[in-house]
Amino acid sequence: VELVESGGGAVQVGGSLRLSCAASHYAYSLHCMGWFRQAAGKQREWVSSIGGDGRTTYAESVKGRFTVSRDNAQKTLALQMNSLKPEDTAMYYCAADITSASWCLTLHTPNSFTSWGQGTQVTVSS
């Protein structure tokens, strides 16, 4: 599946951004979708996952501030990011893999996903 992210940018501490990811696959609803991020000089880390049925899971560092959602009809994925902090600065990637909705909630590593977007940069300044 091809994935294209958009919506990144520069924002001040406490601000909000909404990232989007457009997918191209006839069976998008069967895909587990994830958001990852990678800060300069650091490993790629998992942010959130959402199954085909809409169930979600989040990393502790973003819980309560970020909200993931998907529209299976439009084949899109979104990440609403509120109360942004400098440590949220990173390249953000959406990822996809065909798996059950329940199993999707356990997928927290980059190796668990087979398809990746090109990334969109988020910069939070104080």
SULFENMO-V163365 format. One record per backbone hydrogen bond with DSSP energy under -0.5 kcal/mol. NH is the residue of the N-H (numbers start at 1). CO is the residue of the C=O. Records with the same first field share a line. If there is no record, write none. Layout:
NH: CO ; CO
This chain:
2: 24
4: 22
6: 20
9: 121
11: 123
13: 125
14: 84
15: 12
17: 81
19: 79
20: 6
21: 77
22: 4
23: 75
24: 2
28: 25
30: 27
31: 28
32: 97
33: 50
34: 95
35: 48
36: 93
37: 45
38: 91
42: 39
45: 37
47: 35
48: 35
49: 57
50: 33
51: 55
54: 51
57: 49
59: 47
62: 59
63: 59
65: 62
66: 62
67: 80
69: 78
71: 76
75: 71
76: 71
77: 21
78: 69
79: 19
80: 67
81: 17 ; 79
82: 65 ; 80
83: 14
84: 15
88: 85
89: 86
90: 122
91: 38
92: 90 ; 120
93: 36
95: 34
96: 115
97: 32
99: 30 ; 97
104: 100
105: 101 ; 102
106: 103
107: 104
108: 106
112: 109
113: 110
114: 96
115: 96
117: 94
120: 92
122: 90
123: 9
125: 11 ; 123
